[in-house]
Amino acid sequence: MESKNMKTIIQELDKYSSGVSEESIQEISQTILEVNRVFVAGAGRSGYAARGFAMRLMHLNIRSFFIGEPTTPSIGKNDLLVIGSGSGATTSLVDNAKKAKSAGARIATITIYPEAPIGRMSDVIVVVPGETPKKVTNNMDTVKSIQPMGSLFEQLSWLTYDSIILNLMNLMTETTESMFPRHANLE
């Protein structure tokens, strides 16, 4: 017997995934290929999706770091900071964006609200439909999810990151087979 809730979630993802533009996927992919290193940040559940993205970048042999890890170096000129933030206003992530900008890095964001503080500092914006407890995006009229809080955004973020990875694989002529040797063997 199929799960009614799971089916509804998948229908929501199918409906709202069309709100993520292919042009923005292409633009962030090209930007990633132009920079020296990619730093990735996110908080809460959005941060878990961002962490998975940083891992896949590493599998593509792109120098990537997740902000907050003890081995993350300082960011600088010709680096990119990718921030996943539904609200675009999480204080710690806004602070990271300001520091990255002052160090000469470029910024990209995956967000519901491109007009929020992080979006206003970003060079590349990927708008992902979703809702936050305080307000609802209007990039696809009114988004209304049956799921709690930011779940729709978090799930669509993960799929957006994976779409970027697939795009990069194509641009870099990488395959699962060529990437697999970079997968962790100490776990």
PyMOL CGO cylinders between C-alpha atoms (Angstrom):
from pymol import cmd
from pymol.cgo import CYLINDER

trace = [
    CYLINDER, 0.00, 0.00, 0.00, 1.51, 3.33, -1.01, 0.3, 1, 1, 1, 1, 1, 1,
    CYLINDER, 1.51, 3.33, -1.01, 1.92, 6.14, 1.48, 0.3, 1, 1, 1, 1, 1, 1,
    CYLINDER, 1.92, 6.14, 1.48, -0.59, 8.94, 0.92, 0.3, 1, 1, 1, 1, 1, 1,
    CYLINDER, -0.59, 8.94, 0.92, 1.75, 11.48, 2.56, 0.3, 1, 1, 1, 1, 1, 1,
    CYLINDER, 1.75, 11.48, 2.56, 4.73, 10.45, 0.44, 0.3, 1, 1, 1, 1, 1, 1,
    CYLINDER, 4.73, 10.45, 0.44, 2.67, 10.65, -2.73, 0.3, 1, 1, 1, 1, 1, 1,
    CYLINDER, 2.67, 10.65, -2.73, 1.51, 14.16, -1.76, 0.3, 1, 1, 1, 1, 1, 1,
    CYLINDER, 1.51, 14.16, -1.76, 5.08, 15.27, -1.04, 0.3, 1, 1, 1, 1, 1, 1,
    CYLINDER, 5.08, 15.27, -1.04, 6.26, 13.95, -4.41, 0.3, 1, 1, 1, 1, 1, 1,
    CYLINDER, 6.26, 13.95, -4.41, 3.38, 15.75, -6.14, 0.3, 1, 1, 1, 1, 1, 1,
    CYLINDER, 3.38, 15.75, -6.14, 4.41, 18.99, -4.41, 0.3, 1, 1, 1, 1, 1, 1,
    CYLINDER, 4.41, 18.99, -4.41, 8.02, 18.54, -5.49, 0.3, 1, 1, 1, 1, 1, 1,
    CYLINDER, 8.02, 18.54, -5.49, 6.90, 17.87, -9.05, 0.3, 1, 1, 1, 1, 1, 1,
    CYLINDER, 6.90, 17.87, -9.05, 4.63, 20.92, -9.08, 0.3, 1, 1, 1, 1, 1, 1,
    CYLINDER, 4.63, 20.92, -9.08, 7.08, 23.41, -7.58, 0.3, 1, 1, 1, 1, 1, 1,
    CYLINDER, 7.08, 23.41, -7.58, 10.30, 22.15, -9.19, 0.3, 1, 1, 1, 1, 1, 1,
    CYLINDER, 10.30, 22.15, -9.19, 9.26, 23.99, -12.35, 0.3, 1, 1, 1, 1, 1, 1,
    CYLINDER, 9.26, 23.99, -12.35, 9.87, 27.21, -10.40, 0.3, 1, 1, 1, 1, 1, 1,
    CYLINDER, 9.87, 27.21, -10.40, 13.65, 26.62, -10.49, 0.3, 1, 1, 1, 1, 1, 1,
    CYLINDER, 13.65, 26.62, -10.49, 14.93, 28.12, -13.73, 0.3, 1, 1, 1, 1, 1, 1,
    CYLINDER, 14.93, 28.12, -13.73, 17.30, 26.21, -15.97, 0.3, 1, 1, 1, 1, 1, 1,
    CYLINDER, 17.30, 26.21, -15.97, 19.10, 29.48, -16.69, 0.3, 1, 1, 1, 1, 1, 1,
    CYLINDER, 19.10, 29.48, -16.69, 20.01, 29.89, -13.02, 0.3, 1, 1, 1, 1, 1, 1,
    CYLINDER, 20.01, 29.89, -13.02, 21.30, 26.29, -12.89, 0.3, 1, 1, 1, 1, 1, 1,
    CYLINDER, 21.30, 26.29, -12.89, 23.47, 27.05, -15.94, 0.3, 1, 1, 1, 1, 1, 1,
    CYLINDER, 23.47, 27.05, -15.94, 24.70, 30.32, -14.45, 0.3, 1, 1, 1, 1, 1, 1,
    CYLINDER, 24.70, 30.32, -14.45, 25.75, 28.88, -11.10, 0.3, 1, 1, 1, 1, 1, 1,
    CYLINDER, 25.75, 28.88, -11.10, 27.39, 25.91, -12.84, 0.3, 1, 1, 1, 1, 1, 1,
    CYLINDER, 27.39, 25.91, -12.84, 29.44, 28.21, -15.06, 0.3, 1, 1, 1, 1, 1, 1,
    CYLINDER, 29.44, 28.21, -15.06, 30.42, 30.33, -12.07, 0.3, 1, 1, 1, 1, 1, 1,
    CYLINDER, 30.42, 30.33, -12.07, 31.63, 27.24, -10.20, 0.3, 1, 1, 1, 1, 1, 1,
    CYLINDER, 31.63, 27.24, -10.20, 33.85, 26.35, -13.16, 0.3, 1, 1, 1, 1, 1, 1,
    CYLINDER, 33.85, 26.35, -13.16, 35.35, 29.88, -13.21, 0.3, 1, 1, 1, 1, 1, 1,
    CYLINDER, 35.35, 29.88, -13.21, 36.51, 30.07, -9.58, 0.3, 1, 1, 1, 1, 1, 1,
    CYLINDER, 36.51, 30.07, -9.58, 39.43, 28.55, -7.68, 0.3, 1, 1, 1, 1, 1, 1,
    CYLINDER, 39.43, 28.55, -7.68, 37.47, 27.11, -4.75, 0.3, 1, 1, 1, 1, 1, 1,
    CYLINDER, 37.47, 27.11, -4.75, 33.86, 26.74, -3.68, 0.3, 1, 1, 1, 1, 1, 1,
    CYLINDER, 33.86, 26.74, -3.68, 32.79, 27.35, -0.09, 0.3, 1, 1, 1, 1, 1, 1,
    CYLINDER, 32.79, 27.35, -0.09, 29.32, 26.18, 0.89, 0.3, 1, 1, 1, 1, 1, 1,
    CYLINDER, 29.32, 26.18, 0.89, 27.18, 27.30, 3.83, 0.3, 1, 1, 1, 1, 1, 1,
    CYLINDER, 27.18, 27.30, 3.83, 23.73, 26.63, 5.20, 0.3, 1, 1, 1, 1, 1, 1,
    CYLINDER, 23.73, 26.63, 5.20, 22.06, 26.35, 8.58, 0.3, 1, 1, 1, 1, 1, 1,
    CYLINDER, 22.06, 26.35, 8.58, 19.65, 23.79, 9.97, 0.3, 1, 1, 1, 1, 1, 1,
    CYLINDER, 19.65, 23.79, 9.97, 18.07, 21.33, 7.55, 0.3, 1, 1, 1, 1, 1, 1,
    CYLINDER, 18.07, 21.33, 7.55, 19.04, 23.55, 4.60, 0.3, 1, 1, 1, 1, 1, 1,
    CYLINDER, 19.04, 23.55, 4.60, 22.61, 23.15, 5.83, 0.3, 1, 1, 1, 1, 1, 1,
    CYLINDER, 22.61, 23.15, 5.83, 22.40, 19.38, 5.48, 0.3, 1, 1, 1, 1, 1, 1,
    CYLINDER, 22.40, 19.38, 5.48, 21.43, 19.75, 1.82, 0.3, 1, 1, 1, 1, 1, 1,
    CYLINDER, 21.43, 19.75, 1.82, 24.28, 22.25, 1.34, 0.3, 1, 1, 1, 1, 1, 1,
    CYLINDER, 24.28, 22.25, 1.34, 26.73, 19.84, 3.02, 0.3, 1, 1, 1, 1, 1, 1,
    CYLINDER, 26.73, 19.84, 3.02, 25.71, 17.12, 0.55, 0.3, 1, 1, 1, 1, 1, 1,
    CYLINDER, 25.71, 17.12, 0.55, 26.36, 19.56, -2.30, 0.3, 1, 1, 1, 1, 1, 1,
    CYLINDER, 26.36, 19.56, -2.30, 29.87, 20.31, -1.03, 0.3, 1, 1, 1, 1, 1, 1,
    CYLINDER, 29.87, 20.31, -1.03, 30.54, 16.57, -0.93, 0.3, 1, 1, 1, 1, 1, 1,
    CYLINDER, 30.54, 16.57, -0.93, 29.41, 16.07, -4.52, 0.3, 1, 1, 1, 1, 1, 1,
    CYLINDER, 29.41, 16.07, -4.52, 31.58, 19.00, -5.66, 0.3, 1, 1, 1, 1, 1, 1,
    CYLINDER, 31.58, 19.00, -5.66, 34.53, 17.19, -4.07, 0.3, 1, 1, 1, 1, 1, 1,
    CYLINDER, 34.53, 17.19, -4.07, 33.55, 14.04, -5.99, 0.3, 1, 1, 1, 1, 1, 1,
    CYLINDER, 33.55, 14.04, -5.99, 33.81, 16.15, -9.14, 0.3, 1, 1, 1, 1, 1, 1,
    CYLINDER, 33.81, 16.15, -9.14, 37.35, 17.11, -8.09, 0.3, 1, 1, 1, 1, 1, 1,
    CYLINDER, 37.35, 17.11, -8.09, 36.29, 20.69, -7.38, 0.3, 1, 1, 1, 1, 1, 1,
    CYLINDER, 36.29, 20.69, -7.38, 38.00, 22.13, -4.33, 0.3, 1, 1, 1, 1, 1, 1,
    CYLINDER, 38.00, 22.13, -4.33, 35.09, 22.62, -1.96, 0.3, 1, 1, 1, 1, 1, 1,
    CYLINDER, 35.09, 22.62, -1.96, 34.66, 23.31, 1.73, 0.3, 1, 1, 1, 1, 1, 1,
    CYLINDER, 34.66, 23.31, 1.73, 31.70, 23.46, 4.08, 0.3, 1, 1, 1, 1, 1, 1,
    CYLINDER, 31.70, 23.46, 4.08, 31.77, 26.54, 6.32, 0.3, 1, 1, 1, 1, 1, 1,
    CYLINDER, 31.77, 26.54, 6.32, 32.27, 25.71, 9.97, 0.3, 1, 1, 1, 1, 1, 1,
    CYLINDER, 32.27, 25.71, 9.97, 34.42, 22.62, 9.52, 0.3, 1, 1, 1, 1, 1, 1,
    CYLINDER, 34.42, 22.62, 9.52, 37.81, 22.88, 11.27, 0.3, 1, 1, 1, 1, 1, 1,
    CYLINDER, 37.81, 22.88, 11.27, 39.69, 22.23, 8.01, 0.3, 1, 1, 1, 1, 1, 1,
    CYLINDER, 39.69, 22.23, 8.01, 37.96, 25.03, 6.08, 0.3, 1, 1, 1, 1, 1, 1,
    CYLINDER, 37.96, 25.03, 6.08, 40.57, 27.61, 4.98, 0.3, 1, 1, 1, 1, 1, 1,
    CYLINDER, 40.57, 27.61, 4.98, 40.04, 31.34, 4.63, 0.3, 1, 1, 1, 1, 1, 1,
    CYLINDER, 40.04, 31.34, 4.63, 38.08, 32.54, 1.63, 0.3, 1, 1, 1, 1, 1, 1,
    CYLINDER, 38.08, 32.54, 1.63, 39.57, 35.01, -0.83, 0.3, 1, 1, 1, 1, 1, 1,
    CYLINDER, 39.57, 35.01, -0.83, 39.55, 36.56, -4.25, 0.3, 1, 1, 1, 1, 1, 1,
    CYLINDER, 39.55, 36.56, -4.25, 38.40, 34.27, -7.08, 0.3, 1, 1, 1, 1, 1, 1,
    CYLINDER, 38.40, 34.27, -7.08, 36.57, 31.99, -4.63, 0.3, 1, 1, 1, 1, 1, 1,
    CYLINDER, 36.57, 31.99, -4.63, 32.82, 31.41, -4.50, 0.3, 1, 1, 1, 1, 1, 1,
    CYLINDER, 32.82, 31.41, -4.50, 30.59, 31.20, -1.45, 0.3, 1, 1, 1, 1, 1, 1,
    CYLINDER, 30.59, 31.20, -1.45, 27.36, 29.28, -2.10, 0.3, 1, 1, 1, 1, 1, 1,
    CYLINDER, 27.36, 29.28, -2.10, 24.77, 29.94, 0.59, 0.3, 1, 1, 1, 1, 1, 1,
    CYLINDER, 24.77, 29.94, 0.59, 21.60, 27.91, 0.95, 0.3, 1, 1, 1, 1, 1, 1,
    CYLINDER, 21.60, 27.91, 0.95, 19.06, 29.91, 2.94, 0.3, 1, 1, 1, 1, 1, 1,
    CYLINDER, 19.06, 29.91, 2.94, 15.31, 29.83, 2.54, 0.3, 1, 1, 1, 1, 1, 1,
    CYLINDER, 15.31, 29.83, 2.54, 14.80, 33.16, 4.26, 0.3, 1, 1, 1, 1, 1, 1,
    CYLINDER, 14.80, 33.16, 4.26, 18.00, 34.70, 2.90, 0.3, 1, 1, 1, 1, 1, 1,
    CYLINDER, 18.00, 34.70, 2.90, 18.31, 36.48, 6.23, 0.3, 1, 1, 1, 1, 1, 1,
    CYLINDER, 18.31, 36.48, 6.23, 19.81, 33.98, 8.70, 0.3, 1, 1, 1, 1, 1, 1,
    CYLINDER, 19.81, 33.98, 8.70, 22.16, 36.15, 10.78, 0.3, 1, 1, 1, 1, 1, 1,
    CYLINDER, 22.16, 36.15, 10.78, 25.19, 33.84, 10.70, 0.3, 1, 1, 1, 1, 1, 1,
    CYLINDER, 25.19, 33.84, 10.70, 24.86, 33.36, 6.93, 0.3, 1, 1, 1, 1, 1, 1,
    CYLINDER, 24.86, 33.36, 6.93, 24.45, 37.09, 6.31, 0.3, 1, 1, 1, 1, 1, 1,
    CYLINDER, 24.45, 37.09, 6.31, 27.65, 37.62, 8.33, 0.3, 1, 1, 1, 1, 1, 1,
    CYLINDER, 27.65, 37.62, 8.33, 29.43, 34.97, 6.23, 0.3, 1, 1, 1, 1, 1, 1,
    CYLINDER, 29.43, 34.97, 6.23, 28.30, 36.71, 3.04, 0.3, 1, 1, 1, 1, 1, 1,
    CYLINDER, 28.30, 36.71, 3.04, 29.59, 40.07, 4.27, 0.3, 1, 1, 1, 1, 1, 1,
    CYLINDER, 29.59, 40.07, 4.27, 32.97, 38.57, 5.20, 0.3, 1, 1, 1, 1, 1, 1,
    CYLINDER, 32.97, 38.57, 5.20, 33.25, 36.76, 1.86, 0.3, 1, 1, 1, 1, 1, 1,
    CYLINDER, 33.25, 36.76, 1.86, 32.40, 39.94, -0.08, 0.3, 1, 1, 1, 1, 1, 1,
    CYLINDER, 32.40, 39.94, -0.08, 34.99, 41.94, 1.86, 0.3, 1, 1, 1, 1, 1, 1,
    CYLINDER, 34.99, 41.94, 1.86, 37.58, 39.25, 1.05, 0.3, 1, 1, 1, 1, 1, 1,
    CYLINDER, 37.58, 39.25, 1.05, 36.84, 39.62, -2.67, 0.3, 1, 1, 1, 1, 1, 1,
    CYLINDER, 36.84, 39.62, -2.67, 34.89, 36.38, -3.12, 0.3, 1, 1, 1, 1, 1, 1,
    CYLINDER, 34.89, 36.38, -3.12, 31.82, 35.98, -5.29, 0.3, 1, 1, 1, 1, 1, 1,
    CYLINDER, 31.82, 35.98, -5.29, 28.53, 34.88, -3.74, 0.3, 1, 1, 1, 1, 1, 1,
    CYLINDER, 28.53, 34.88, -3.74, 25.78, 32.63, -4.99, 0.3, 1, 1, 1, 1, 1, 1,
    CYLINDER, 25.78, 32.63, -4.99, 22.60, 31.80, -3.12, 0.3, 1, 1, 1, 1, 1, 1,
    CYLINDER, 22.60, 31.80, -3.12, 19.91, 29.18, -3.23, 0.3, 1, 1, 1, 1, 1, 1,
    CYLINDER, 19.91, 29.18, -3.23, 16.92, 30.96, -1.67, 0.3, 1, 1, 1, 1, 1, 1,
    CYLINDER, 16.92, 30.96, -1.67, 13.21, 31.61, -1.64, 0.3, 1, 1, 1, 1, 1, 1,
    CYLINDER, 13.21, 31.61, -1.64, 13.71, 35.36, -1.29, 0.3, 1, 1, 1, 1, 1, 1,
    CYLINDER, 13.71, 35.36, -1.29, 16.18, 36.96, -3.73, 0.3, 1, 1, 1, 1, 1, 1,
    CYLINDER, 16.18, 36.96, -3.73, 15.37, 40.40, -2.29, 0.3, 1, 1, 1, 1, 1, 1,
    CYLINDER, 15.37, 40.40, -2.29, 16.57, 39.38, 1.20, 0.3, 1, 1, 1, 1, 1, 1,
    CYLINDER, 16.57, 39.38, 1.20, 20.01, 40.49, 2.52, 0.3, 1, 1, 1, 1, 1, 1,
    CYLINDER, 20.01, 40.49, 2.52, 21.96, 37.50, 1.14, 0.3, 1, 1, 1, 1, 1, 1,
    CYLINDER, 21.96, 37.50, 1.14, 20.30, 37.83, -2.27, 0.3, 1, 1, 1, 1, 1, 1,
    CYLINDER, 20.30, 37.83, -2.27, 21.16, 41.53, -2.43, 0.3, 1, 1, 1, 1, 1, 1,
    CYLINDER, 21.16, 41.53, -2.43, 24.86, 40.65, -1.92, 0.3, 1, 1, 1, 1, 1, 1,
    CYLINDER, 24.86, 40.65, -1.92, 24.85, 37.75, -4.40, 0.3, 1, 1, 1, 1, 1, 1,
    CYLINDER, 24.85, 37.75, -4.40, 26.34, 37.61, -7.87, 0.3, 1, 1, 1, 1, 1, 1,
    CYLINDER, 26.34, 37.61, -7.87, 24.25, 34.54, -8.77, 0.3, 1, 1, 1, 1, 1, 1,
    CYLINDER, 24.25, 34.54, -8.77, 20.79, 33.74, -7.43, 0.3, 1, 1, 1, 1, 1, 1,
    CYLINDER, 20.79, 33.74, -7.43, 18.90, 30.47, -7.78, 0.3, 1, 1, 1, 1, 1, 1,
    CYLINDER, 18.90, 30.47, -7.78, 15.32, 31.00, -6.64, 0.3, 1, 1, 1, 1, 1, 1,
    CYLINDER, 15.32, 31.00, -6.64, 13.70, 27.91, -5.19, 0.3, 1, 1, 1, 1, 1, 1,
    CYLINDER, 13.70, 27.91, -5.19, 9.97, 27.94, -4.38, 0.3, 1, 1, 1, 1, 1, 1,
    CYLINDER, 9.97, 27.94, -4.38, 9.00, 27.41, -0.78, 0.3, 1, 1, 1, 1, 1, 1,
    CYLINDER, 9.00, 27.41, -0.78, 7.59, 29.00, 2.28, 0.3, 1, 1, 1, 1, 1, 1,
    CYLINDER, 7.59, 29.00, 2.28, 8.89, 30.10, 5.62, 0.3, 1, 1, 1, 1, 1, 1,
    CYLINDER, 8.89, 30.10, 5.62, 6.77, 30.50, 8.74, 0.3, 1, 1, 1, 1, 1, 1,
    CYLINDER, 6.77, 30.50, 8.74, 6.69, 34.32, 8.43, 0.3, 1, 1, 1, 1, 1, 1,
    CYLINDER, 6.69, 34.32, 8.43, 5.81, 34.78, 4.78, 0.3, 1, 1, 1, 1, 1, 1,
    CYLINDER, 5.81, 34.78, 4.78, 5.19, 33.00, 1.49, 0.3, 1, 1, 1, 1, 1, 1,
    CYLINDER, 5.19, 33.00, 1.49, 7.14, 33.49, -1.71, 0.3, 1, 1, 1, 1, 1, 1,
    CYLINDER, 7.14, 33.49, -1.71, 5.35, 34.88, -4.70, 0.3, 1, 1, 1, 1, 1, 1,
    CYLINDER, 5.35, 34.88, -4.70, 7.70, 33.70, -7.42, 0.3, 1, 1, 1, 1, 1, 1,
    CYLINDER, 7.70, 33.70, -7.42, 5.09, 31.05, -8.34, 0.3, 1, 1, 1, 1, 1, 1,
    CYLINDER, 5.09, 31.05, -8.34, 2.03, 32.85, -7.11, 0.3, 1, 1, 1, 1, 1, 1,
    CYLINDER, 2.03, 32.85, -7.11, 1.36, 31.46, -3.65, 0.3, 1, 1, 1, 1, 1, 1,
    CYLINDER, 1.36, 31.46, -3.65, 3.26, 28.37, -2.56, 0.3, 1, 1, 1, 1, 1, 1,
    CYLINDER, 3.26, 28.37, -2.56, 1.35, 26.35, -0.01, 0.3, 1, 1, 1, 1, 1, 1,
    CYLINDER, 1.35, 26.35, -0.01, 2.80, 23.11, 1.27, 0.3, 1, 1, 1, 1, 1, 1,
    CYLINDER, 2.80, 23.11, 1.27, 1.20, 20.49, 3.48, 0.3, 1, 1, 1, 1, 1, 1,
    CYLINDER, 1.20, 20.49, 3.48, 4.65, 19.98, 4.99, 0.3, 1, 1, 1, 1, 1, 1,
    CYLINDER, 4.65, 19.98, 4.99, 5.84, 21.75, 8.13, 0.3, 1, 1, 1, 1, 1, 1,
    CYLINDER, 5.84, 21.75, 8.13, 7.94, 24.90, 8.14, 0.3, 1, 1, 1, 1, 1, 1,
    CYLINDER, 7.94, 24.90, 8.14, 10.61, 24.91, 5.42, 0.3, 1, 1, 1, 1, 1, 1,
    CYLINDER, 10.61, 24.91, 5.42, 10.48, 21.26, 4.36, 0.3, 1, 1, 1, 1, 1, 1,
    CYLINDER, 10.48, 21.26, 4.36, 9.47, 21.99, 0.77, 0.3, 1, 1, 1, 1, 1, 1,
    CYLINDER, 9.47, 21.99, 0.77, 12.37, 24.43, 0.33, 0.3, 1, 1, 1, 1, 1, 1,
    CYLINDER, 12.37, 24.43, 0.33, 14.85, 22.03, 1.93, 0.3, 1, 1, 1, 1, 1, 1,
    CYLINDER, 14.85, 22.03, 1.93, 13.80, 19.16, -0.35, 0.3, 1, 1, 1, 1, 1, 1,
    CYLINDER, 13.80, 19.16, -0.35, 13.80, 21.32, -3.48, 0.3, 1, 1, 1, 1, 1, 1,
    CYLINDER, 13.80, 21.32, -3.48, 17.21, 22.68, -2.46, 0.3, 1, 1, 1, 1, 1, 1,
    CYLINDER, 17.21, 22.68, -2.46, 18.61, 19.16, -2.38, 0.3, 1, 1, 1, 1, 1, 1,
    CYLINDER, 18.61, 19.16, -2.38, 17.18, 18.48, -5.84, 0.3, 1, 1, 1, 1, 1, 1,
    CYLINDER, 17.18, 18.48, -5.84, 18.48, 21.83, -7.10, 0.3, 1, 1, 1, 1, 1, 1,
    CYLINDER, 18.48, 21.83, -7.10, 21.98, 21.02, -5.85, 0.3, 1, 1, 1, 1, 1, 1,
    CYLINDER, 21.98, 21.02, -5.85, 21.79, 17.63, -7.55, 0.3, 1, 1, 1, 1, 1, 1,
    CYLINDER, 21.79, 17.63, -7.55, 20.66, 19.34, -10.78, 0.3, 1, 1, 1, 1, 1, 1,
    CYLINDER, 20.66, 19.34, -10.78, 23.73, 21.59, -10.58, 0.3, 1, 1, 1, 1, 1, 1,
    CYLINDER, 23.73, 21.59, -10.58, 25.92, 18.51, -10.08, 0.3, 1, 1, 1, 1, 1, 1,
    CYLINDER, 25.92, 18.51, -10.08, 24.39, 16.77, -13.12, 0.3, 1, 1, 1, 1, 1, 1,
    CYLINDER, 24.39, 16.77, -13.12, 24.96, 19.92, -15.16, 0.3, 1, 1, 1, 1, 1, 1,
    CYLINDER, 24.96, 19.92, -15.16, 28.59, 20.12, -13.99, 0.3, 1, 1, 1, 1, 1, 1,
    CYLINDER, 28.59, 20.12, -13.99, 29.11, 16.43, -14.77, 0.3, 1, 1, 1, 1, 1, 1,
    CYLINDER, 29.11, 16.43, -14.77, 28.04, 17.12, -18.34, 0.3, 1, 1, 1, 1, 1, 1,
    CYLINDER, 28.04, 17.12, -18.34, 30.19, 20.25, -18.66, 0.3, 1, 1, 1, 1, 1, 1,
    CYLINDER, 30.19, 20.25, -18.66, 33.23, 18.48, -17.18, 0.3, 1, 1, 1, 1, 1, 1,
    CYLINDER, 33.23, 18.48, -17.18, 32.61, 15.16, -18.99, 0.3, 1, 1, 1, 1, 1, 1,
    CYLINDER, 32.61, 15.16, -18.99, 32.53, 13.37, -15.64, 0.3, 1, 1, 1, 1, 1, 1,
    CYLINDER, 32.53, 13.37, -15.64, 30.63, 10.15, -14.98, 0.3, 1, 1, 1, 1, 1, 1,
    CYLINDER, 30.63, 10.15, -14.98, 29.69, 8.17, -11.91, 0.3, 1, 1, 1, 1, 1, 1,
    CYLINDER, 29.69, 8.17, -11.91, 32.60, 5.88, -12.76, 0.3, 1, 1, 1, 1, 1, 1,
    CYLINDER, 32.60, 5.88, -12.76, 35.13, 8.73, -13.01, 0.3, 1, 1, 1, 1, 1, 1,
    CYLINDER, 35.13, 8.73, -13.01, 33.84, 10.28, -9.78, 0.3, 1, 1, 1, 1, 1, 1,
    CYLINDER, 33.84, 10.28, -9.78, 33.70, 7.13, -7.67, 0.3, 1, 1, 1, 1, 1, 1,
    CYLINDER, 33.70, 7.13, -7.67, 37.44, 6.89, -6.92, 0.3, 1, 1, 1, 1, 1, 1,
    CYLINDER, 37.44, 6.89, -6.92, 37.09, 10.25, -5.11, 0.3, 1, 1, 1, 1, 1, 1,
    CYLINDER, 37.09, 10.25, -5.11, 34.42, 8.85, -2.81, 0.3, 1, 1, 1, 1, 1, 1,
    CYLINDER, 34.42, 8.85, -2.81, 35.55, 8.48, 0.82, 0.3, 1, 1, 1, 1, 1, 1,
    CYLINDER, 35.55, 8.48, 0.82, 37.17, 5.17, 1.66, 0.3, 1, 1, 1, 1, 1, 1,
    CYLINDER, 37.17, 5.17, 1.66, 37.65, 6.01, 5.36, 0.3, 1, 1, 1, 1, 1, 1,
    CYLINDER, 37.65, 6.01, 5.36, 34.23, 6.25, 6.95, 0.3, 1, 1, 1, 1, 1, 1,
]
cmd.load_cgo(trace, "trace")
